[in-house]
Amino acid sequence: MGIDGVKPQGFLRTIISEARLRETQRRASTLDPFKITPNLRTYLISLFSLHRPASMLDRAILILRAAIAPSETFEVNGRSFPGLSLAQKGLQIQLNDDFNHLLREKGSGYLLPDQLLAATRTNRVALCAEFSFLLVTLLRTAKIESFVKITSKHAYVLAKIEGKLYKIDATLPVTFKEVPVSTEISSDDDARFWYFAASSGIMVHQNRIEQAIEYAQCALLIREDANLLASLARLYNWRNSGSTVEQQRDRQRGMEILRRAISLDPQNQRAQRAMSEIYPDAAQ
């Protein structure tokens, strides 16, 4: 998809206006977690200028060291590497799972790489996915092919370096190890979909319903998913604000969304439950 060249799903056009659709496309491009920004390039140039890594492997090791706290260490080929200090251009990001952390409440749900760079040292916090997107954008800026690997409970990085595949994980325990080249790699679109859908969930937790709707729609630009559609229908129901006409439109949108979810997956329990709870007459 590449975000900038995204072709929106036809169904999304049926629930939002063309103007809203274009704005959603623009937001999805702006919020792309793989976007390499001038700030990322500037930071990497300063990091490499100070440490002068000699090889691609040295570059990748240095990038992981820059992300983690100085108290953390990891091993590569029998050598131990600690996190970098501030004087060494270390970011000193702390592992933190508080969805109500000030930085996340001001940010985009799951934090983008640029937001981590811009944060003050004491506010630099990340979960596994946030670490992973930051590492991949820095690795790609350094010309290292890398990917965010998304699993049901965790996210980490897979990087192709000098003919080998490495697992790079900035969470505890910090890991940099070779894995079989046959290891399955997640596509960027899978990771983007996860980012937008999961960020929508964080915004629900923060009671930011408008933003949660926006991020769910960004995810639906990538692919349709019955579970996400069911969540979006509930969001329209929870919004329930504005004039009576607007409320009726939201209710109609929610009905159309749930019907679409059930057409995609007739056995989807989340969609069936939402239909029976929000639209009990239609569920009969």
Secondary structure as UniProt FT lines:
FT   TURN            2..5
FT   HELIX           10..15
FT   HELIX           18..30
FT   TURN            33..34
FT   HELIX           38..51
FT   HELIX           56..67
FT   TURN            70..71
FT   STRAND          73..76
FT   TURN            77..78
FT   STRAND          79..82
FT   TURN            86..89
FT   STRAND          94..95
FT   TURN            99..100
FT   HELIX           102..106
FT   TURN            107..108
FT   HELIX           113..118
FT   HELIX           121..123
FT   STRAND          125..126
FT   HELIX           128..141
FT   TURN            142..143
FT   STRAND          145..150
FT   STRAND          155..161
FT   TURN            162..163
FT   STRAND          164..169
FT   STRAND          175..179
FT   TURN            181..182
FT   HELIX           188..205
FT   TURN            206..207
FT   HELIX           209..222
FT   HELIX           226..239
FT   HELIX           244..264
FT   TURN            266..267
FT   HELIX           269..278
FT   HELIX           280..283
//
